[in-house]
Amino acid sequence: MIIAADNLRVTQPTIAKAIEQLDPAPIAAMARRCAEAGADWIDINPGPLNRDPVGRMTFLVETVCAVTTLPLMLDTVNPAAMAAGLAAGRSNRVILNGFSLEPAKLAQILPLAGQYGCDIVGYLLTPDSQVPVSEEECIAVALDLYSAFQATGLSDAQLIIDPVVAPLIWADGPRHNRHLLTLLRTLPDLLGFPVRTIAGLSNLTAGRMPGKIKQAMQRTFLPMLAAAGLNIGLLDIDHPDTVLTARTCTQLLENDIIA
Amino acid sequence: MIIAADNLRVTQPTIAKAIEQLDPAPIAAMARRCAEAGADWIDINPGPLNRDPVGRMTFLVETVCAVTTLPLMLDTVNPAAMAAGLAAGRSNRVILNGFSLEPAKLAQILPLAGQYGCDIVGYLLTPDSQVPVSEEECIAVALDLYSAFQATGLSDAQLIIDPVVAPLIWADGPRHNRHLLTLLRTLPDLLGFPVRTIAGLSNLTAGRMPGKIKQAMQRTFLPMLAAAGLNIGLLDIDHPDTVLTARTCTQLLENDIIA
């Protein structure tokens, strides 16, 4: 399992302040910490960047690229910021995170992946950004998403599907997440190739919940996802239990010899 | 998920000594600790009991029944000990652990379940007590085991299948355990009813391995088993991480509302 760190995000106050002030030190420190803690990829999530999207995403990507060669996920809904990040991130591999069936994303984000020839995450969300409810709706969304992706001319191996983990505090969250396990197992057959998948663990425990319970929920759900075929775990690199669990999933599911 | 504690076992020196000396205090203390730590069932594993099987199993079962009403698993290959435990354990529910296709067990252990009308664990092992290698062999063993069980006249709901977790240090251990996940998902369709299943987590990490790694392996594999349909986890009640993981599996897989 690939570990993608979700720590470089605007919801962390030190990161928000550093983006606001274009102060590279906290950004560089966080990127270094992710790399040292064993992240394989780093997700850069500056939010929608309503103010100065080009300057801020360029600053972020250049700062991170200066301290690590790890692949970067550009995690924003702002197409101008996405384009700026792609232009700035030439030294590192860049993954777009991401598109959905939302018309603005199909029109402005997805084509960037085709233009730059890079991998892109596609979210299993309806065109109005809702989590599909029934299994049939999930399947329809997955097929439509793949069909839109194919129009870019990219190879199948460049698509990464995010089936969207639901917060447990949602009324339908636990049930949705159980369906998600089935869906992960079904996707390769449904699309006809071994499609890569990603899931954001922090979503699972969004909202108020004791820290110990959050970690237990995450490190219990992650192996379920992994055994269902998940390839990439987007998680908090400062949760050592979750990181150890991700590594242990790899040992149990991908290694034949465990020394 | 039902949590069965595997702590009352002869491989623990204090338990071995207490059995040898027919000293009830350490046995009663351990049974109490299992109950207080949240065990749903207690596995009583005195080994083969070559000396005084009747006296010792009677002593064990009476001692445990005096301090808890929890169901007990009688975990021995000795039919005389099993019969004595059944006779002594009338106040608590008793589960036999267990039989396999080994001729001696089919002849002497399985009939006891029919005679006492109690649940029994069937191990997916070949008639010469080997772990089946191929998927086909696993399926053949499961069908033969079910067929032998049916001859007792017990209802399907009284069978519990143990697909036998392999130690990771075995050359084929990791691969076997991955097949086991598929097998757990297949068993209900294969046998035609929602057969209950049990797995012993300690087997996974048998041998020399740092304690922290053992716990990480167990608490990572358990959710994979649970998502594949496992009903009963046989585990060390003194591993709080594994116990919390078992409880969290139940929340994620069986509850619709998580408060």
Interface residues (C-beta under 8 A of the other chain):
Chain A: L168 I169 A171 G173 P174 R175 N177 R178 L181 A216 M217 R219 T220 F221 L222 P223 M224 A226 A227 A228 L244 T245 T248 C249 Q251 L252 L253 N255 D256 I257 I258
Chain B: L168 I169 A171 G173 P174 R175 N177 R178 L181 A216 M217 R219 T220 F221 L222 P223 M224 A226 A227 A228 L244 T245 T248 C249 Q251 L252 L253 N255 D256 I257 I258
